[in-house]
C-alpha cells in the first residue's frame, strides 16, 4: 500500500509541473489512438505538440455526454480491448448507456485515489467499512470497494436495499465508516427509529455521501441523527468514478480534487468561456492518467466553483465547492433559476418536516406549475392530530412560504403531507417529478 500523500501538500508550481507532463501524454495518447479525438483536434487546428502549457488546454475542444452515446460502445477507448479489464456504464434509462473502460493500471490508480479519499474523510487502515452504494455497472459500489481494500480496511459489500439487513449488519459488524447516497442513509435512520434503535448509539463515526446533490442542512440532519462526521464525495463514471474529489473531515469546506489525476475548469455553461476561481459555472474535467478511457475537457453538467486557497487541513490541492445541482436539473420558476438543493435547504431548516421532498412540475394551460411536496415528522403529526384543520400547520405553511420567497426570490405551491408519503430511496433520490409530457401525450 503506497499513498501519494506528498501530492496533496505540494506547492502550486510543483503540482502544475506534474499536471502539464501528464496532460501532454494524455493529449498524445488521445490523438494517436482515438479517431474521435484526432478528428476534433484536426478540426480545431491543434496538434499534440501545440500543448506546451496548462493554459493551452483551453485551445482543445470539449467532450459532452452525447459524444459518449454517439461512439457507443467502445469507440472512445484508447487501448486495445485485450488491455481492458473492466467495463462500467450508466443505467441507460434515457437511451443507450454511456460506457467507460479501465485497464489494470486504471483500476490500481482508482483504488489509490479512493483510499486517499477515505483517509481524507477520517478513515484509516483497520476500519470496518459499510458500503451501501450499489454494485454493478454503476461505479459507486465497486469504486469504493477497491479503495477500502487498498486502504487496508475491511469492506462490507452490502450494496443498496434490504434496509432491515443493513441495520442488522451495522449493529453486528460495528463498522466505523459508511458510504451511500445521503437520501438512502436517512432511510436507514428512519427505519432504525421505527425499530426502536437509537441511530446515535451505533459504532459509526464517519460517513462518505454522494451520487446526488445534497445541502448543508442535509449534512446537519445526518450528523445529528447518526452522531457522525458527514463528508461529501464526488465522481462520475465518465471521469473515473467516486474519488475524483472529497471533503476533508477537518474543514468540510470544499472537496479536494485529486489533482495528480484530474485537471478541473469552470466554464460559463452558455458561452463556454473559462471562468476565474470563485466564479460559479459548469464543472469540466480532463483526465491525466487514464489509459483505457481518457477524457479531454469533459463537460459534466454539474454546477460548482473552484477555490485554490490552502485548506486548514494542510492540503494545497484545489477544492471544488459542493455541487449546487446539474444544469439540466435547474428549474426556471417565473423567470428565476432554482436548483432542488436550494429548496432542500429551506425545507430542512424546519424541524417539523421530515427530510424527504419532491418537486412536481405540472402543465397548467400554457404555463408550468411547480409544486413542492413535503411531509411532516411523526412527532409533529402526533402533536397536531388533524392535518387539515390545524392552526400550527397553517402557520407552518405560511412560514415555509415566506422562507422560500426570501431564499429563492419566488413563491412556490407547497403541499404538506402526512408522514411516510414521499417515496423513499434505496439509491439516488428522485427529487424532480416532471409530469408535463404526460399531459401533452394525453396520459
LOVEX-626693 format. One record per residue: x, y, z of N, C-alpha, C, O in turn; residue in one letter. Coordinates in steps of 0.02 Angstrom, whole numbers, plus 50000, padded with zeros to 5 digits. Example, Ala and Ser with C-alpha at 12.3 -4.5 7.8 and 13.67 -1.06 7.14 Angstrom:
LOVEX-626693
506604971650390506154977550390506604983550390507124983450423A506424988850354506844994750357506455000250394506705005750402S
end
This chain:
LOVEX-626693
500424994050000500005000050000500445006250000500785007650049X500435010049944500835016049938500375021849920500035021749869X500375027049962499965032849950500395038649926500945039749952X500155042349878500505048349854500275054349895500015059249868X500375054049962500135059250006500505065849993500225071250002X501145065349972501535071449960501185075949909501245082049912X500835072849861500495076649809499985081449838499855086849810X499695079649894499155083549923499395089849959498995094149978X500055090449969500325096250004500865099749964501225104049991X500945098149900501445101349858501265108649845500695110749854X501765112449823501625119349802501245119249736501245114249701X500905124749720500535125049658500985123949598500795120749549X501595126649601502065125849545502245118449535502285116149478X502365114849590502535107749585501955103749557502045099349515X501355105149581500765101649556500675102849482500545098149444X500735109049461500615110749391501155107649345501005106049288X501755106949370502275103649330502085096449315502165094049259X501835092849366501615085949357501015085749309500985081549265X500545090349319499945090449277500115091649204499835088349160X500575096249190500745097749120501065091649087500895090049030X501515088349121501835082449091501315077049076501335073949022X500865075949121500345070849111499825073049059499555068849023X499685079549056499215082049005499495080848935499135078648891X500135082248926500445081048860500395073748840500235072248783X500515069248887500475062048873499755060148855499655056148808X499265062848891498565061148879498345063648810498015060048773X498525069848794498335072548729498635068448673498295067048623X499265066548679499595062448628499255055648621499135053348566X499095052548678498755046048677498075046548642497905042248602X497705051748658497045052648628497105053748552496725050848514X497575057948532497645059548461497855053448421497615052448365X498285049448449498565043748412498115037548413498175033248369X497665037048462497295030848471496535031448467496195026248463X496265037448467495535038248467495335042648408495455048648409X495035039748356494835043648297494405049748313494475054948281X493965049048362493545054648382493965060648402493845066248379X494465059548445494885065048468495315067748411495395073848405X495585063348370496005065748314495605070348268495855075548247X494995068348254494565072448211494415079248243494445084448211X494265079048308494115085348343494725089948346494665095948335X495305087048360495915091048362496075094048293496245099848287X496015089848241496155092248173495665097748154495865102748124X495035096948171494535102148155494695108748190494555114148165X494995108148250495175114148288495865116748269496085121948295X496215113248225496875115348204497405114348258497875118248263X497325109148299497765107948356498125101248347497825096248329X498785101348360499185095248362499435094248433499485099048471X499575088048453499815086748521500405091148541500445093448598X500855092348495501455096348512501285103748524501715107448549X500675105848508500475112748522500325113948596500295119648618X500245108548634500085109248705500745109748744501075104748758X500925115948760501565117248794501465120448863501945121548899X500845121948881500695124848947499995122748967499605120548925X499835123349031499165121649054498645126349023498065124449013X498845132549007498385137248975498185134848905497645136548881X498625130948873498475128348806497885123448807497595122048755X497715120948866497135116448871496515119748843496095116348814X496455126348852495865129848829495785129948753495255131648728X496305128048718496275127748645495945121348621495725120848564X495895116348666495625109848647494865109848650494565113448690X494535105948607493805105648606493535101848667493885097848697X492905103148683492575099848739492315092948718492205091548659X492205088748768491825082548760491175083248797491145086548849X490645080148771489985080248803489725073048808489975068548776X489215072248849488925065548858488665062848792488695056848780X488405067248749488155064848684488705061648643488575057148603X489325063848653489885060748617489975053548638490155049248597X489855052148702489915045248725489385040848694489515035248673X488775043548690488235039548662488325038548587488155033248560X488575043548553488675042948481489255038348463489295035848406X489705037048511490265032548499490195025948538490685022548551X489575024348555489405018248592489585012048550489465012148489X489855006548578490035006348648490765007948663490925010748716X491235006148616491945006248634492375010948591492985010548594X492065015248551492445019148503492865024648534493275027648499X492775026048598493185031148631493745028048672494125031648705X493805021448671494345018148707495005019548672495045019548611X495535020748712496195022348685496675016448687497265017248672X496425010648706496845004548708496464998948673495864999348662X496824993848655496524987848627496094984448680496254984648739X495554981248659495094978148707495424972848749495194971448805X495964969848726496294964748766496634967748827496824964048873X496714974348829497004977748887496474980148936496644982348991X495844979748917495304982048960495114976449008494964970848987X495114977949074494954972849123494274973949156494024969549191X493974979849145493314981049173492934986149131493234990849104X492274985249127491844989949092491284992049139490954987849170X491184998549146490625001249183490185005349136490385006749079X489595007049158489155011149117488585013949156488465011949214X488225018549125487625021349156487055016449150487115011249119X486495018249181485905013849180485595013449111485245008649096X485715018649069485415018549003484675019849002484335017748955X484415023449052483695024649056483465029649004482865030048989X483925033648976483745038648925484055036748858484315041148823X484035030448840484325028248778484915023648792484935020248844X485395023548747485975019348756486385021748816486435027748829X486665017048854487065019048912487725022148890487965020948835X488015026248934488695028548923489165023248950489065020849006X489675021448912490105015748929490815018248940491075022348902X491135015848994491825017549008492215011249023491935006249045X492875011549010493295005649020493905007249062494095013049069X494205001949090494785002749134495304997349118495134991549109X495934999449116496474994549113496654992549185496384995249233X497104987749191497334985749257497634991649294497524992449354X498034995749259498345001649289497815006749310497875009849363X497295007449269496745011949288496425009849354496285014049396X496305003349362496005000849423496455002049483496225003949537X497105001049473497585002249527497585009649547497575011349606X497605014049497497595021249512496945023249548496955026849597X496395020749522495745022249551495705019849624495455023449667X495965013949637495965011249705496355015849753496135017149809X496945018149729497335022549771496985029249782496995031949838X496675031949729496315038249735495775037749788495705042249830X495385032349785494835031449833495105030349904494825032849952X495655026549910495955025549976496175032150006496075033350066X496475036449966496665043049989496045047050009496055050650059X495515046349970494895049949986494605047650053494375051850092X494615041150066494355038650130494765041250188494495043050240X495425041550179495855044450231495675051750243495645054050300X495545055450189495365062450193494725063350233494635068350267X494275058350228493635058650263493675056350335493185056750372X494265053850356494345051650425494435044150433494475041650489X494465040550377494565033250381495295031450392495735035650385X495405025250411496085022950424496125015350415495605011950417X496725012650404496795005450400496515002050462496585004550518X496204996250452495914992650508495174994050519494844990550557X494914999250486494195000750492493774995050462494004991650416X493174994250488492654990450453492224995650419491995000350451X492104994650355491764999850315491144996950282491184992150243X490564999850297489914997650272489775001250206489625007250206X489824997550151489755000650085489064999150056488934993750031X488615004150061487925003350038487805006549971487225007749953X488335008149934488245010249865488085004049823488294998549839X487715005149769487524999649726488114996749688488525000349662X488144990149684488654986549645488364984949577487764983849569X488794984749527488574983149460488884987849409489464989849418X488514989649356488774994249307488925001049337489395004449317X488515003249385488635009349422489315008949457489485003849487X489715014349453490395014149479490445014849555490965013549584X489895016849587489935018449659490155012649702490625013349742X489815006849697489955001349741490654998549733491034998149782X490844996649672491504993649662492054998849669492614997249691X491915005049651492415010349659492625011149731493215011249747X492125011749776492285012249848492585005749873493055005949914X492335000049850492564993549874493324992749865493674991049913X493574993949805494284993049793494704997949833495254996349855X494445004049843494805008949883494835007049956495335008149989X494285004149982494275001850051494804996450061495184996650110X494824991650015495324986350021496034988950014496484986750049X496134993649967496794996549957497035000050021497624999850037X496575003250056496735006650118496965001750172497335003650217X496734995550168496864990750221496294990350270496384988150327X495704992350248495094991750289494694985750264494834982950211X494194983850304493774978150286493124980650255492744984150287X493014978750193492414980950157491834976250173491894970150170X491254979250189490624975550195490224977250133489914982550131X490204972950081489894974550017489144973450017488884969349979X488794977050060488074975950069487664978550010487114976049998X487934983549972487574986649916486954990149943486894991150003X486494992149899485894995749920485314991049931485314985249910X484794993649965484194989749975484214985250036484714984850071X483644981750048483574977150106483774980750170484234978650205X483424986150185483604990550240483644987050308484114988350345X483174982550325483244979150390483904975250396484204975150450X484124972150341484764968550344485344973450351485834971950386X485304979250319485814984350328485894985850403486454986250429X485324986750436485344988550507485634982950549486034984150595X485454976750533485724971050569486484970750565486824969550615X486744971850504487464971450495487824977350528488374976550554X487514983150528487814988850563487854987450638488354988950670X487324984350665487334982750736487824977150753488164977450804X487874972150709488274966250724489014967150706489454965050744X489154970150648489844970750624490194976850655490804977050658X489804981750677490064987750708490564991450663491144992450683X490354993450604490804997250560490945004150587490535007050622X491525006750569491685013650588491475018550533491315024350548X491485016350470491305020650414490715017850375490585011850376X490365022350340489815020350297489815024750235489995030550238X489615021850178489565025650116488905023750082488715017950079X488555028850057487915027950022487685034749997488005039850011X487125034849962486815041249948486535043950013486295040050054X486555050550024486295053250087485555051750097485325050750153X485165051750043484445050450050484325043250074483865042150113X484745038450051484635031650074484845030750147484525026950184X485375034050168485575033550238485035036450283484915033750338X484705041750262484145044350302483585039250305483225038750355X483505035450251483015029950251483195024750303482765022250339X483845023050308484085018250358483955020950428483725017350472X484095027350438483985030550503483245030150523483075028550580X482815031650475482095031550489481865024550509481465023750554X482135019450475481955012550491482225010650560481885007050597X482825012850577483095011650644482625014450698482455011050746X482405020550688481975023750737481305019950742481025019350796X481065017550685480435013750685480515007250724480035004650753X481135004450723481274998150758481464999250832481594994450869X481475005650852481645007050921482395007250934482615006750992X482795007950881483525008250887483735015650884483505019350841X484175017650929484435024450929485015024950879485545022050893X484935028450823485475028750773486115031950800486655030550774X486055036050852486645039350879487085034650919487655036350936X486825028750935487195024150977487555018650936487815013950966X487565019250870487925014250830488675015450834488895020350865X489055011050803489785011750803490035016650751490635018350750X489595019050707489805023450652490095029950677489835033150723X490655031950645490985038250663491025043050604491055049150614X491035040450543491065044950485490675041850427490615035750422X490405046150385490035043950327490265047550265490405053550267X490305043950209490505046850145489905046450099489675041050080X489635052250082488995052650047489065056349981489415061349977X488725053849930488755057049864488265053749817487775050649837X488395054549751487995051849696487345055849685486965054249640X487225060949727486655065449718486825071949754487155071849806X486595077649728486725083949763486355083949831485795081549836X486685086749882486365087349948486605093549983487155096049969X486205096150027486315102750056486665102350123486745096950151X486875108250148487165108650215486655106550268486835103550318X486025108150255485505106150302485435098650305485295095750358X485525095350248485515088050247486115085350287486045080350323X486685088550281487265086550320487115086950395487275082350433X486815092450416486645093350486486195087850511486275085250567X485705085850469485255080450488485635073950497485545070450547X486065072350449486445066050453486905065950514486935060850549X487245071450526487715071550582487355071350649487585068150696X486785074750653486415074850715486085068150729486105065750786X485795065150678485425058950688485875052950700485695048350736X486485053050669486935047250675487535048650719487925044050733X487615054850741488205056750781488855054850745489285051350773X488915057150683489495055650641489755062050610489445067350617X490315061550577490565066750533490365064850462490555059450438X489985069150428489725067650361490095071750309490095077850312X490425068450261490795071950209490525070150140490235064850130X490625074750095490375074150026490925071349982491495073649984X490755066449941491225063749891490935064949822490325064949813X491375065949773491145067349705491515062849656492095061149665X491155061049605491445057249550490905055649500490305055649517X491095054349440490615052049390490975047149345491585047549334X490595042449319490885036849282491325039249224491855036449212X491105044449189491465046649130492175049049147492625048349106X492255051749206492915054349226493325049049262493935048749254X493005044849303493335039249337492825035249378492775029249371X492455038849420492015035849469492105039549534492415044949533X491865037049590491945040549653492685041549671493105037349656X492825047249702493505048649724493855054149685494415056049703X493535056849634493825062449597493975068149645494485071549638X493525069249693493645074149745493245072249807492765068349803X493455074849865493115073349928493275078749979493805081949977X492815079850024492935084450080493405081350131493435075250138X493775085550167494165083150223493735083750286493315088150292X493855079150334493455079250395493635085250439493225087350480X494245088050430494435093650472494035099950456493815103450502X493935101450392493635107750372492925106950344492495111150357X492805101550307492165100650272491985106950233491415109250234X492485109750199492405116150165492675115650094493205118350079X492315112250051492535111149983492855104349975493135101650023X492825101549915493065094849901493755095049868493835097949815X494245091949900494925091749874494955087349812494765081549814X495185090249756495235086549693495895082749692496415085349712X495875076549669496495072549659496855075349598496785072549543X497225080649608497485084549551498045081049513498205083149457X498335075849541498835072149504498505067749451498845065049407X497845067049455497475062849407496955066649366496745064349314X496745072549391496205076149357496335083649357496575086549406X496195086849301496265094049292495575097049285495185095049241X495415101849327494735104649330494715111749303495185115649310X494155113349271494005120149248493285121749266492875117149277X493125128149267492435130349273492285134749212492665139449198X491745133349177491565137249118490865139949124490455137449162X490725145249087490045147649080489665142549038489855141248981X489115139649065488775134349028488455136648963488305132548920X488365143148955488055145748894488565147848842488465146648782X489115151048864489605153648816490225149248811490625150048764X490325144548857490915140248861491545144048880492095141248876X491485150248902492055154148924492315151548990491925150049035X492985150848996493285148649058493225154149110493395159949096X492985152449170492865157349222493415157149274493755152049282X493515162649310494055162949361493865159149424493295157249434X494365158049467494245154849531493695158649569493675164849568X493255154949601492725157949641492085158949603491555159549633X492115159149536491515160149496491135153549489491435148249484X490485153949489490065147949484489895146549412489695151049374X489975140149392489815138249324489835130749316489775127149365X489905128449254489905121249240490605118349251491105121149229X490625112749285491245109349301491485105249241491095101349212X492115106049223492415102549166493035098849191493435101649228X493115092549170493685088549192494075085749133493785083649082X494735085649141495185082149095495565076949137495855078549188X495545070649114495925065449150496655065849130496825067649074X497095064149178497815064749166498185058149166498755057849144X497865052849191498215046449196497815040549168498075035049166X497205041649147496795036049124497055033349058497215037049012X497105026749054497355023448994496785021348947496805023048888X496305017748973495785014848930495295020148904495105019948845X495105024748947494575029548929494755036548952494455039148999X495255039748920495425046548938494885051448915494565050348863X494785056748953494315061948932494675068648929495095070248971X494505072448879494795079148868494235084348876493755084448837X494305088548926493825094048938493105091448936492685093848897X492965086648978492295083648981491825088249020491955089849078X491285090248988490785094549019490325090149062489935086149036X490365090949127489995086649173489265088449179488845084249195X489095094849166488415097249178488295099149251487755101649267X488785098049294488715099649365488925106949378489415109349349X488555110249422488685117249436489075117849501488875115349553X489655121249498490095121849556490565127749545490495131449496X491045128649591491575133649584492215130549611492205125249642X492785133849598493445131349619493785136249666493735142349658X494145133549716494495137549765495215135049771495325129349791X495715139249754496415136949756496765138149823497345136349830X496425141049871496745142749935496905136449976496545131449973X497455136750012497655131250055497125130050108496875134750139X496965123650120496455121850169496765121450239497365120550246X496355122250289496615121950358496855114950376497215114150426X496675109950336496925103150348497645102450324497975097450339X497905107350288498585107250263498645105450190499185106250161X498115103050159498145101150089498145107450045497815112450060X498525107049990498585112749944498205111649879498175116049837X497895105849871497535104249810496925108849804496615110749854X496755110449742496165114549729495545111049754495465105049747X495105114949785494475112349809493905114749765493885120549745X493445110249750492835112249716492285112949768492275109349818X491825117449755491255118149800490825111949795490875108149747X490395111049843489905105649837489455107149777489315112949761X489225101949743488825102749683488155106049701487775103549743X488025111549669487385115049680486815111449646486245111449670X486965108349591486475104549553486735103449483487295105449467X486345100249442486525099249372486185104549330485625106649344X486525106649278486245111749234485565109549207485115113749200X485485103049193484845100749166484325099449220483745097849204X484515100149284484035099549339483785106349362483335106849403X484085111649335483885118349355483165119749334482975118549276X482775122349380482085124249366482045131749354482375135549388X481645133749306481535140849294480815142349314480345140749278X480745145449373480085146849400479945154249392480245158449427X479505155949347479325162849332479955167149322480015172649349X480405164449281481005168149262481585167649311482115170549298X481495164149367482015163549418482325156549415481955151649415X482985156149414483335149649412483365146849483483605150149529X483125140649491483095137449557483345130249550483145126649505X483795128249597484015121349600483675117749657483525120849709X483535111149650483215107449704483565107949771483235108049823X484235108349771484595108949834484435115449871484465115649932X484255120649834484065126949866483385126149901483275128949954X482945122349869482305120849901482415116449963482105117550015X482865111549956483015107050012483275110950072483095109550129X483705115950060483985119850114483435123250155483475123550217X482935125850121482385129150157481975124050195481825125150254X481785118650163481345113750195481665110750257481335110050309X482305108950253482635105550309482805110250366483035108050419X482695116750356482785121450412482185121450459482195124650512X481655117950440481055117350481481035110450513480975105350479X481085110250579481115103950616480465100050613480445094050628X479915103350594479275099850590479235095350527478785091250522X479705096250481479685092550419480195086850419480755087650444X479995081150392480465075650381480915077250322480725081350280X481515074350317481985076050264481845072650197482295069750166X481215072850176481015069850113480585074850075480145078050105X480695075650011480305080449971480355078649898480795074949877X479895081349858479925080849785479655087249756479185090349782X479955089249700479695094949662479315092049603479595088649561X478675093449600478235090749548478065096349500477805101649519X478215095249435478085100149383477475097949343477475092449315X476975102049340476355100549303476235105849250476475111449256X475875104049198475665108849147474995111749167474515108049179X474965118349171474345121949188474175126549130474375132349130X473805123849081473685127649020474325128548981474645123548964X474515134748968475135136148932475725137148979476285138148956X475595136749044476115138149093476315131849131475935126949134X476905132049161477125126749205476955128449277477035134149298X476715123449314476565124449385477045120149426477115114149414X477375123249474477855119749516477565118749585477365123549619X477545112549606477315110949673477885107649712478255103549686X477955109549775478445106449819478065102049868477685104549910X478165095549864477835090649907478315088749963478875086549950X478095089550025478505087550082478045084150133477445083550122X478335081750188477925078250237478135080150308478705082050320X477675079450354477795081050423478165075350457478125069550435X478515076950511478805071650552478255068150591477715071050602X478375062050611477875058350651477745061950717477185062050741X478275064850747478185068350811477725074350804477285075450846X477815078250751477385084050742476675082050724476195085150746X476605076750683475945074350665475575071850726474975073050733X475925068550771475605066150832475365071950875474855071550910X475735077450872475565083350912474935086750886474515088950926X474875087250819474315091150792473685086950781473135089650780X473765080350772473205075750762472865076750694472815072050655X472625082850679472225084050619472615088550570472715094450583X472825085750515473235089450467472835095050433473105100350420X472195093750420471795098450381471585104650420471495110050391X471505103950485471205109450523471645111950580471395114350631X472285111450572472755113350625473015120450613473265121950559X472955124650663473235131350658473995131050654474315135350623X474295126050688475015125250685475255123750614475775126250593X474865119750578475045118150509474965124250464475385125550421X474425128050475474325134150436474895139050446475135142150399X475115139650508475675144150522476325141450491476725145250465X476405134850492477005131750463477015133050388477545134850360X476455132250354476415133450282476595140750267476965142050220X476335145350307476485152450298477235153850308477535157450268X477525150850360478235152050375478685149150320479175152350300X478515143150296478915140050243478865144150180479365145350146X478255146250164478155150350104478565156650105478855158650055X478585159950163478975166050170479715164650164480095168550134X479935159050195480645157250191480845155650119481395157450098X480405152350081480535150850011480605157349972481055158149931X480155161949984480165168349948480795172249963481095175149918X481005172150026481615175750046482245172550016482695176049993X482265165950016482865162449994482915161849918483455162549890X482345160649885482355159249813482135165149771482275165449711X481785169949802481535175649764480915174049724480725177749679X480585168549742479985166549706479535162449752479785159049797X478895162749741478425158749781478305152049746478325151549685X478195146849786478045140249759477395137649792477205139949846X477075133049759476475129949786476685124149831476995119349807X476525124549895476755119749944476215114649959475635116349972X476405108249959475955102849978476255099150038476755095650031X475945099950096476185096550156475775090250168475155090650171X476115084650174475775078150179475905074850247476325077150286X475545069550259475655065550319476325061950315476605061350261X476575059550372477215055950371477195049750325476665046750315X477775048050298477875041950258477475041950193477255036650170X477395047850163477035048150099477485049450039477325047649983X478065052650051478545053749997478925047249986479155044250035X479015045049924479375038749911480075038849940480435043849933X480275033349972480955032649999481415029949946481205026549899X482065031549953482555029549904483005024049931483185024049990X483175019249887483695014349903484315015649861484785011649860X484315021249826484895023349786484865030849780484845034349831X484855033349719484795040449709484065042649718483615039649689X483965047849757483285050249768483015053649705483395057049670X482375052849692482055056249636481765062749663481245062749696X482105068349650481905074749677481415078549632481015082449656X481455077349566481025080949519480585075949483480825071249452X479935077149487479445073049451479115077649399478725082049417X479275076549336479035080849282478455077449246478555072549210X477855079949257477265076949227477035080649164476485079149138X477425085249140477195089249082477105085049020476625086048983X477565080449007477505076348946476885071848948476585070348897X476705069549009476115065249016475485069048995475035066248964X475465075549013474895079648993474875080548918474345079948887X475465082048889475485083148817475305076948777475025077448723X475455071048806475305064748771474605062248787474405057048762X474245065848829473565063948844473515058248892473005054848894X474045057148933474035051548981473715053749045473655049749092X
end
